[in-house]
Amino acid sequence: MASFAADAVRPEIYQHFVRPTPAWFKESGLGIFIHWGAYSVPAWAEPIGELGTIPKSYWFPHNPYAEWYYNTIRIDGSPAQRHHREVYGGAPYDDFLDAWSAESFDPTGMATLFRRCGAGFVIPTTKHHDGIALWDAPGTNGRNTVHRGPKRDLIGDLAAATRAAGLRFGVYYSCGLDWHAAPTPPIVDEGAGFFEPDDEAYAGYVYRHVMDLIDRYRPDILWGDIGYPAAGILAGPNSLVHLLDRFYRESPAGVVNDRWGLTHWDFRTSEYQQGLELQGREMWQTCRGIGYSFGYNQLEDDRHYLDAPAAIKELVDVVARGGNLLLNVGPDAAGRIPEPQRRCLEGMATWMAVNAPAVQAASPVDAAVAQHSDKPWTRWTQGGGYLYGVVDATATVDLPCHVDAVDLGSAASPDGAGLAAHVTDAGIRVRLPTTSAGAPAVVRFRLR
């Protein structure tokens, strides 16, 4: 997570990067995160709950993030450590890199599904905290997926498939932690620190990696994590300033998140229930997995996963408040999207096939026009001269909307099928259109 407040001011050396948010990013609504790595082989974590709801002193020894397996198995007495000893005999973590097969990886099929879900962009992890690169990263000495495990440039494959599907492509890179290139003690409590390496040598390592990602893949989004090494924050040969100069030169409409430290950002980020105070003051994005983990966790089941209606409501709520949702998928070691995650995405795709205008290129609605409600659950967006009410209900409802703001006779579903509507003391009464099982309905009005 970002380590600076909502009202933080950029250092002077970074202020010249400030620019209006590109329309494509503001209008996307939905992006897809992909966490895939050697941790997808053990695929093991305790599904204890969402980030931001559990004390950190308990969180780390029982970490529900499967992608943190390398850290959790090093915490003495943790259930993950016991599991690793019992199942794998305490084997070196890198054995999982060699066991990672990716034999069923279908980047074209993935990208096609993501497009059908209504996503505007895709961001895979290029290197997570375990330090394993998913491309032939400089200085990794073969500890990457081109030379070991999958024997493929997974980032190149995903970049090509994503762009062929008409979507924007971004890259996640863990700049603040690398437990292999810059070993540190296990993180046991956030209050004790993450032990982030901040020396010039590690800054150079990160600098070469990120520059290589920019030059090879021309990403539209740079998504850093944990913070750029302190030795590279200010001017110098490994400065983040040089990376951002190159990034914006190669991708003038590109965007950068806020997890590079107090430097520069085009949007703020929250994660599950952590960082909610960053939502709404400027362009923002929230990220979460379909379950409690980002990496695939074999212990998660339908109790822990969002189903399609819940994911749709999450997406609509975020868009209605001016943000976008980065929803994560965690493929298994073979490269398959696990079935509960796929069911969620397929359900979203079915809903988006009819209702996409309520999300894509949509913006928040002034309370003078219509009000959000939780009884029934109702969120409002607008776009293209229309007002959209997204309602988690069936049959007939009274919508909290001011009749003088809309053309009452224009009431319809997003595909144009007319709906009967009339004024009541509570607002506008409408008989909702039928939707796929459990998914919210959408009512469209033309704005006056």
C-alpha positions in Angstrom: 0.0 0.0 0.0 1.0 3.6 -0.4 2.6 5.1 2.7 1.5 8.7 2.4 -1.7 10.6 3.3 -4.6 11.6 1.0 -3.5 15.3 1.1 0.2 14.6 0.4 2.2 17.0 -1.9 4.7 15.7 -4.5 8.3 16.6 -4.1 9.3 19.4 -6.4 11.4 17.1 -8.6 8.2 15.2 -9.5 5.7 18.0 -9.9 6.3 18.4 -13.6 4.7 14.9 -14.2 1.3 16.1 -13.1 -1.2 16.0 -15.9 -5.0 15.5 -16.4 -6.2 11.9 -16.1 -6.4 10.3 -19.6 -10.0 9.8 -20.6 -9.4 6.1 -21.4 -8.4 5.4 -17.8 -11.3 7.3 -16.2 -13.8 5.7 -18.5 -12.6 2.1 -18.2 -14.5 1.2 -15.0 -13.0 -2.3 -14.8 -9.4 -3.6 -15.1 -8.1 -7.1 -14.6 -5.2 -7.9 -12.3 -3.3 -11.2 -12.7 -1.2 -12.6 -9.9 0.6 -15.7 -11.2 3.9 -17.1 -10.0 5.7 -20.0 -8.5 3.4 -19.5 -5.5 0.7 -20.9 -7.7 2.2 -24.3 -7.3 1.7 -24.7 -3.5 -1.3 -22.4 -3.8 -1.8 -22.5 -0.1 -2.9 -19.8 2.4 -5.4 -19.5 5.3 -8.6 -17.8 4.0 -9.0 -15.7 7.1 -10.6 -12.6 5.6 -10.1 -9.3 3.8 -7.2 -7.0 4.2 -8.1 -4.1 6.5 -10.4 -6.2 8.7 -7.8 -8.2 10.6 -5.0 -7.0 13.0 -1.6 -7.1 11.3 0.0 -9.0 14.2 -2.4 -11.9 13.3 -2.5 -11.2 9.6 1.1 -12.0 8.7 1.5 -15.4 10.4 -1.9 -16.4 9.0 -1.6 -14.5 5.7 -4.5 -15.2 3.3 -2.5 -14.0 0.4 -1.1 -17.1 -1.3 1.4 -15.0 -3.2 3.1 -14.2 0.1 3.8 -18.0 0.7 7.6 -17.4 0.6 7.3 -15.0 3.5 4.7 -16.9 5.5 6.6 -20.2 5.6 9.6 -18.3 7.1 7.5 -17.2 10.1 8.3 -19.7 13.0 5.2 -21.5 14.2 2.9 -20.3 11.3 0.4 -22.8 9.9 2.0 -22.2 6.5 5.4 -23.2 7.8 4.0 -26.5 9.2 2.2 -27.1 6.0 5.3 -26.6 4.0 7.3 -29.0 6.1 4.6 -31.7 6.1 3.8 -31.6 2.4 7.1 -30.5 0.8 9.6 -31.5 3.5 10.7 -27.9 3.8 12.0 -27.8 0.2 13.6 -24.6 -1.1 11.1 -22.2 -2.5 12.7 -22.2 -5.9 11.6 -25.8 -6.4 8.2 -24.3 -7.1 9.6 -22.3 -10.0 10.9 -25.5 -11.6 7.5 -27.3 -11.0 5.5 -24.4 -12.5 4.4 -25.8 -15.8 1.9 -23.3 -17.4 1.0 -26.1 -19.9 -2.6 -24.9 -20.2 -1.9 -21.2 -20.4 -4.1 -19.6 -23.1 -3.4 -15.9 -23.2 -5.8 -15.3 -26.1 -8.6 -17.1 -24.3 -7.9 -15.1 -21.2 -7.9 -11.8 -23.0 -11.1 -12.6 -24.8 -12.8 -13.4 -21.5 -11.6 -10.2 -19.9 -12.9 -8.1 -22.9 -16.3 -9.8 -22.6 -16.3 -8.9 -18.9 -16.1 -5.3 -19.9 -12.5 -4.7 -18.8 -10.6 -1.8 -20.4 -7.1 -3.0 -19.3 -5.1 -5.9 -18.0 -2.2 -5.8 -15.5 -0.2 -8.9 -14.8 2.5 -9.2 -12.1 5.9 -9.1 -13.8 7.8 -9.8 -10.6 6.2 -10.2 -7.1 8.0 -10.1 -3.8 9.6 -13.6 -4.4 11.8 -12.0 -7.0 10.9 -14.4 -9.8 10.5 -12.5 -13.1 7.9 -13.5 -15.7 10.1 -12.3 -18.5 13.9 -12.5 -19.2 14.7 -9.7 -16.8 18.2 -8.3 -16.8 20.4 -9.4 -13.9 18.2 -12.4 -12.8 20.8 -14.9 -14.0 18.1 -17.3 -15.4 15.8 -17.1 -12.4 12.9 -16.3 -14.5 10.1 -18.0 -16.5 12.1 -17.8 -19.8 14.9 -20.1 -18.5 13.0 -22.1 -15.9 9.6 -23.5 -15.2 7.2 -22.4 -18.0 10.2 -21.6 -20.3 8.1 -18.7 -21.8 8.1 -14.9 -21.8 4.7 -14.8 -20.0 4.6 -11.0 -20.0 5.2 -10.9 -23.8 2.5 -13.4 -24.4 0.0 -11.5 -22.2 0.9 -8.2 -23.8 0.3 -9.4 -27.3 -3.0 -11.2 -26.5 -4.3 -8.2 -24.5 -3.6 -5.7 -27.2 -5.0 -8.0 -29.9 -8.2 -8.1 -27.9 -8.4 -4.3 -28.0 -7.5 -3.7 -24.4 -4.8 -1.6 -22.7 -1.8 -3.3 -21.1 -0.1 -2.5 -17.8 2.6 -4.0 -15.7 2.8 -4.6 -12.0 6.3 -4.7 -10.5 7.3 -5.2 -6.8 9.9 -2.5 -6.5 10.0 -2.4 -2.7 10.6 -6.0 -1.9 12.6 -8.8 -3.5 13.3 -11.6 -1.0 15.8 -13.2 -3.4 17.8 -10.3 -4.8 17.7 -8.4 -1.5 17.0 -10.9 1.3 15.3 -9.6 4.4 13.9 -11.2 7.6 10.3 -12.4 7.3 7.6 -9.7 7.8 5.7 -10.6 11.0 3.9 -7.4 11.8 3.5 -4.2 9.7 4.5 -2.2 12.8 7.9 -3.9 12.8 8.5 -2.7 9.2 8.9 -4.4 5.9 12.7 -4.2 5.9 12.6 -2.7 2.4 16.1 -2.6 0.8 16.9 1.1 0.0 20.6 1.0 -1.1 22.0 2.1 -4.4 22.8 -1.4 -5.6 19.1 -2.5 -5.2 17.9 0.8 -6.7 20.0 0.0 -9.8 18.5 -3.5 -10.0 15.0 -2.2 -9.9 15.8 0.6 -12.3 17.1 -1.8 -14.9 14.1 -4.0 -14.6 11.5 -1.3 -14.9 13.4 0.4 -17.8 13.4 -3.0 -19.5 9.7 -3.4 -19.0 9.1 0.1 -20.5 11.3 -0.6 -23.5 10.1 -4.1 -24.3 6.4 -3.8 -23.7 5.5 -0.1 -23.9 2.9 -0.5 -21.1 0.0 1.9 -20.7 0.1 1.5 -16.9 3.0 1.3 -14.5 1.8 -0.3 -11.2 4.5 -0.3 -8.6 4.2 -1.8 -5.1 5.7 -1.2 -1.6 7.8 1.8 -2.7 10.7 2.6 -4.9 14.1 2.2 -3.2 15.0 5.3 -1.3 18.4 5.6 -3.0 16.6 6.2 -6.3 13.9 8.7 -5.2 15.9 11.8 -5.8 18.3 12.8 -8.6 20.9 10.2 -9.6 21.7 7.5 -12.1 19.0 5.1 -10.8 16.3 7.8 -10.2 12.7 7.1 -10.6 12.6 10.5 -12.4 14.4 8.9 -15.4 12.0 6.0 -15.5 9.0 8.3 -15.5 10.5 10.5 -18.2 11.0 7.4 -20.4 7.6 6.0 -19.5 5.7 9.2 -20.5 7.8 9.6 -23.6 6.9 6.1 -24.8 3.3 6.2 -23.5 2.1 9.8 -23.5 -1.4 8.7 -22.4 0.0 6.3 -19.7 -0.8 6.4 -16.0 1.2 5.5 -12.9 -0.2 4.4 -9.5 0.8 5.7 -6.1 2.8 2.9 -4.7 6.2 4.1 -5.7 6.5 6.1 -2.5 5.9 9.9 -2.1 7.0 10.7 -5.6 4.4 10.9 -8.4 1.1 9.3 -9.1 -1.8 9.6 -11.5 -4.2 7.8 -9.3 -4.5 6.7 -5.7 -5.1 3.1 -4.7 -7.0 1.1 -2.0 -7.0 -2.6 -1.4 -10.0 -4.5 0.0 -10.8 -2.5 3.1 -7.5 -0.9 3.5 -6.8 2.7 2.3 -10.5 3.6 1.9 -9.7 7.2 3.0 -7.9 7.6 -0.4 -11.1 7.1 -2.4 -12.8 10.1 -3.9 -10.4 13.0 -3.4 -8.8 12.5 -6.9 -8.7 9.7 -9.5 -8.6 6.4 -7.6 -8.6 2.7 -8.1 -9.5 -0.1 -5.7 -8.1 -3.6 -6.1 -9.1 -6.9 -4.7 -9.2 -10.6 -5.6 -12.3 -12.5 -6.4 -11.5 -14.3 -3.2 -9.4 -13.2 -0.2 -6.2 -14.0 -2.0 -4.6 -12.6 -5.2 -2.6 -15.7 -6.0 -4.5 -18.9 -6.5 -5.4 -20.5 -3.1 -6.6 -24.1 -3.2 -8.2 -23.7 0.2 -10.7 -21.1 -1.0 -14.1 -22.2 -2.1 -17.5 -20.6 -2.8 -17.6 -19.3 0.8 -14.7 -17.0 0.1 -15.3 -16.0 -3.6 -17.4 -13.3 -4.9 -20.1 -14.6 -7.2 -21.0 -12.6 -10.3 -23.8 -10.5 -8.7 -21.6 -9.5 -5.9 -18.7 -8.6 -8.2 -21.1 -6.6 -10.4 -22.3 -4.7 -7.4 -18.7 -4.0 -6.3 -17.9 -2.7 -9.8 -21.0 -0.5 -10.0 -20.5 1.0 -6.5 -16.9 1.9 -7.4 -17.8 3.5 -10.7 -20.7 5.4 -9.1 -18.3 6.9 -6.7 -15.8 8.0 -9.4 -13.2 5.2 -9.3 -12.4 2.1 -11.2 -12.1 -1.5 -10.0 -9.0 -3.7 -10.5 -10.4 -7.2 -10.1 -7.8 -9.9 -9.7 -7.7 -13.4 -11.2 -5.2 -16.0 -9.9 -4.5 -18.8 -12.4 -3.3 -22.2 -11.2 0.1 -23.5 -11.9 -1.1 -24.9 -15.3 -2.4 -21.5 -16.3 -6.1 -22.2 -15.9 -8.4 -19.7 -14.3 -9.9 -21.7 -11.4 -13.6 -22.6 -11.9 -15.1 -20.4 -9.2 -13.3 -17.4 -10.6 -14.3 -18.3 -14.1 -17.9 -18.6 -13.1 -17.8 -15.1 -11.6 -16.2 -13.7 -14.8 -18.6 -15.4 -17.1 -21.5 -14.1 -15.1 -20.1 -10.6 -15.3 -19.7 -11.0 -19.1 -23.3 -12.0 -19.5 -24.5 -9.0 -17.5 -22.1 -6.6 -19.3 -23.4 -7.8 -22.7 -26.6 -5.9 -22.0 -25.6 -3.4 -19.3 -22.1 -2.2 -20.1 -23.2 1.5 -20.8 -24.0 1.8 -17.0 -20.3 1.2 -16.3 -18.2 2.0 -19.3 -17.5 5.7 -19.9 -19.9 6.4 -17.0 -19.5 8.9 -14.3 -21.0 9.7 -10.9 -24.4 11.5 -10.5 -25.1 14.6 -8.5 -27.3 13.9 -5.5 -29.7 16.6 -6.8 -30.5 14.3 -9.6 -30.7 10.9 -7.9 -29.5 9.4 -4.6 -27.8 6.1 -3.8 -29.7 3.8 -1.5 -29.3 0.5 0.3 -33.1 -0.3 0.6 -33.2 -1.5 -2.1 -29.5 -1.4 -3.1 -29.4 1.3 -5.8 -26.5 3.1 -7.4 -26.6 5.7 -10.1 -24.2 6.5 -13.0 -24.5 8.7 -16.1 -23.1 8.7 -19.6 -24.0 9.7 -23.2 -26.9 11.8 -22.0 -28.5 9.0 -20.0 -29.0 8.3 -16.3 -28.6 4.7 -15.2 -30.1 3.2 -12.1 -28.6 -0.1 -11.1 -30.9 -1.9 -8.6 -30.5 -5.1 -6.7 -34.2 -6.0 -6.6 -36.9 -7.6 -8.7 -40.4 -6.7 -9.8 -41.5 -3.1 -9.1 -39.5 -0.5 -7.1 -39.6 3.2 -6.2 -36.3 4.8 -7.3 -34.9 7.8 -5.4 -34.7 10.0 -8.5 -36.0 13.5 -9.2 -38.5 13.3 -11.9 -37.7 16.8 -13.3 -34.1 15.7 -14.1 -35.2 13.0 -16.5 -37.6 12.2 -19.4 -40.0 9.9 -17.6 -41.3 8.4 -20.9 -37.8 7.4 -21.9 -37.5 4.7 -19.1 -35.9 1.6 -20.7 -33.4 -1.1 -20.1 -29.9 -0.4 -21.6 -30.8 -2.3 -24.8 -33.7 0.1 -25.4 -36.6 -2.1 -24.3 -39.2 0.3 -22.9 -40.3 0.1 -19.2 -43.4 1.5 -17.6 -42.6 4.3 -15.1 -44.7 6.8 -13.2 -44.2 9.3 -10.4 -44.8 8.5 -6.7 -44.2 10.3 -3.4 -41.0 8.2 -3.1 -39.6 9.0 -6.6 -40.1 7.1 -9.8 -41.9 3.7 -9.7 -40.5 1.3 -12.3 -41.1 -2.4 -13.1 -37.5 -3.7 -13.4 -36.3 -5.7 -16.4 -35.5 -9.4 -15.9 -31.8 -10.1 -15.4 -29.5 -13.2 -15.2 -29.8 -15.0 -11.9 -29.3 -12.7 -8.9 -27.7 -9.9 -10.9 -28.8 -6.3 -10.4 -31.2 -4.8 -12.9 -30.5 -1.5 -14.8 -33.0 1.2 -15.7 -32.1 3.9 -18.2 -33.6 7.4 -18.4 -32.7 10.2 -20.8 -31.5 13.2 -18.9 -33.3 16.5 -19.5 
